[in-house]
Amino acid sequence: MRNAFADEVTRLGETDPRVVLLSGDIGNKLFDKFKARARGRFFNCGVAEANMMGVAAGMALCGLRPVVYTITPFTTTRCFEQIRVDVCYHKAPVIIVGTGSGLSYADLGPTHHSCEDMAILRTLPGMAVIAPADSTELRLALREALKRDGPVYMRIGKKGEPAIHASDPDFRIGRSITIQAGTDACLISTGVMAPVAMTAARILGERGISTRVESFHTVKPLDEKTLAEVFSGFPVVAVVEEHGRIGGLAGGISEWLAATGSMRASLLSFGTADTFMHEVGSQEYARRKFGLTAENIAEGVAARLRAS
Amino acid sequence: MSARNRAAGSAKTEIGHLEDIARTIRARIIETSHKTNTPHLGSCLSCVDILVAAYFDVLAIDPAKPRDPGRDRFILSKGHGAAALFQVLALRGFYPESMLETYGQDGSLFAEHPPAPAYLPGIEAATGSLGHGLPLGLGMALAARIQGLDYNVIALLSDGECNEGSIWESAMMAASQRVEKIAVVVDFNKWQATGRSEEVLAISPLVDKWRAFGWSACEADGHDLAALVRLMRDVPDGSGKPVAIIAHTIKGKGVSFMEDDNNWHYRIPTAEEVVAAKKELGVAA
């Protein structure tokens, strides 16, 4: 996804003179093409994220379209107040990109994990929160974000994430994409968990449980139309996210459910637990630790269906 | 407003005029503080001369075109000086002075800190949380470079605000990017909310700090309107560096019983004190 981001932002920078790229001392070589093709519009802001976010907001207030890029915790929790005041209160159209989000950097330790980013950014007025499933969704999300007249936060993976889409889907911010039809249960996946959700759906299918899978890439604003459809149409809806179970997509949907009133479906949530993972491990190890495996998700959905 | 189009009037008469304006602004701030229970009086009074020099002489701005892309940007990074800025903007013609009658009332635009620019003409940034104005201003200065515009950016900081790490992050980036069309004016009144700025976090040597961070730094009497005008007009100063003007000021400046008394960070003047202050300022009741 990193490379797709670099490639797409370069393409956008080439055609749109408003696009400026700010990086927090990472991805230097990754952006060589951007630097060459959007001359004078790349800024290595150093390891100084609070300033970087303020600078981006200042640029946006002058009509530019800054894209801020660094590792997720440093472009979210590190400079949250700058996002809140400089970006959101000013309605500054800044695109904030967090790379290596969720458990992508599981092996780097908890300082580099990000299982709170969507929860905190979702609280900010006017902020859109997007977790693309693959490189295709990422490219389309960037294009759509540029058309939006307000701030956007986008969390992406690192590299080598499997492709979900063979061709460009109809991508709109706030509109979920159905990546597999089904009739018995529904999995709502956000971000790079989509392949895991697809595998879970296949396992459920082998057990005779036809499962719909949504790539619910926009965590805010919620696609309430799709939510109403699946929560009234299925007995079980499971949210799958590489994010804490507090405040992320499951959190947002719970708030929506509380406001909407009782629906047919019961909600299952697969995400990370309320704990830091202090031990070293690969992303796969970390996902297993938090039950974010296709087998566990399939088992949970099947059990809930039996109970319903 | 592509070129620098500041009026180069006869210096002496203009400075006298600016001093009259500064007296009027000080009186209005004190009156408003009394009427509306607005604190930060000391902080507002210490930066009045800097604001007056900027808004009534230095800045290339047109109150009739507050969003002109080529305008100079002035950011009150020390947002708690809003009561001073609101008076200055009204007198400069960004909005009718009668609007200030709503000050502090429910639903008013005039809070203790500046609102976002969309809500009030003349405001460039919503500040109040310290350490934000300089990064925002740096973004605006870099935008000018990208867009081929010729405006200056001035950010007014408090000395207490220099506690914030984001100020120094921004100082380093401005230096590395060789942004010369940005100036910081530090309202160095030697106090912050709860004590001497030197004692809270060792601020000295402040001029050397800015120099060490790659800025062209100088000191000035922050109540000498002629000096302030000269230094701010001189941005960029030819050094190829961003400019820091460390303006030595007196908290509560202009009223003997408020000067250098930090109680006036939060104290509200009584009716009698307003009368006494106006008498000292030579402003009619």
Interface residues (C-beta under 8 A of the other chain):
Chain A: V20 G40 R41 F43 C45 G46 A48 A50 N51 M52 M53 G54 V55 A56 A57 G58 M59 A60 L61 C62 G63 L64 P66 E81 Q82 V85 D86 Y89 H90 K91
Chain B: P69 A116 P117 A118 E124 A125 A126 S129 G131 H132 L134 P135 L136 G137 L138 G139 M140 A141 L142 A143 A144 R145 I146 Q147 G165 S166 E169 S170 M172 M173 S176 Q177
